[in-house]
Each structure stands twice: as C-alpha cells, then as structure tokens.
C-alpha cells in the first residue's frame, strides 16, 4: 500500500517553521495557553496487512508543540519521558520498546507500548528540535484500537507511514559566515 503524495496530505503549522501532515483526517483544536495549536489526527488502518486475514482498526493521534529558548538540559527527550514514566505506569501504560535517534539539531525518542484497559497499543514520540537559540518541543501520541483478532501489531511503521513533520528553519547566520 503506497500512501498518496505528501503535498496532498492535510496539515497545519504547529510552531513557527514546523508543520505536521497526516494521511487522514487532521483537525485543529483550540490552542492551549501557549498559543500554539493542538492537532488531532485519525485514520483507519489494517493490521497484519501481509496476512490472509488483515484486521481493521483505527489510529488516533494528538500532536502538540511548545517553543522557547534553547537549553541543553531540556534538549533531552529521554529525560522528559523519565519524568512522567512512573505516572504513565500508574495509569496503565506499559512501555515495551524505546527507539532513539539524534543529531546536532534534532533528537527523537519513540516509546512503544500497550494498555490493557482499554486494550490498545501506542507510539508516543518526543521530538526536540533546535533552531538557533530557539527550541521546539513536540509530542506526538498515537493510539491504535482494533479487535481481538490482531495480536501485538508493529505500530511505529504506521505512525511513520501516515504522519510527517516538516522543518523549515531559517539558515543559522553563524554557519553562513564560515
């Protein structure tokens, strides 16, 4: 299954120079105190697509961002997740896998897991991006619901297939002088 071209996907700017797009329904919710939007996204998905009997389900995501001055201590998605991990565990979230990636201007932590009541799987992404002296902190929380016929789906590929962030930052003046 090949998604349509990204140019046709609906989306919105979630912070200056950062856009979210999704191959599905994207809805803008009322902005929080920060003035930045919160987006909701959903689409139907087929789990176990390569099997003879795929299982229909639903992918629901919420995407939010905040921005502020860059601070090396807060440019750490793993520390941000650790700060809320115990509370999430008490709420019934069971983290089963963590995948991290980073470079000089962006760091990402994807936390994959499940919840037993209600039965669902999730992919929670912490994304921090540096734009000069500014830092953008993004949360993408996707939940997958489906019938009991699907067992332990691999959910992160669905998130990466149907959602996208685009970063359009101004060039760093210090890099242009070199």
Buried (B, 14 or more C-beta within 10 A) or exposed (E): EEEEEEEEBBBBBBBBBBBBBBBBEBEEEEEEEEEBBBBBBBBEBBBBEEEEEBBEBBBBBBBBBBBEEBEEEBBBBBEBBEEEBEEBEEEEBEBEEBEEEBEEBBBBBBBBBBBEEEEBBBBBBBBBBBBBEBBBBBBBBBBBBBEEEBEEBEBBEBBEBBBBBEBEBEEBEEEEEE
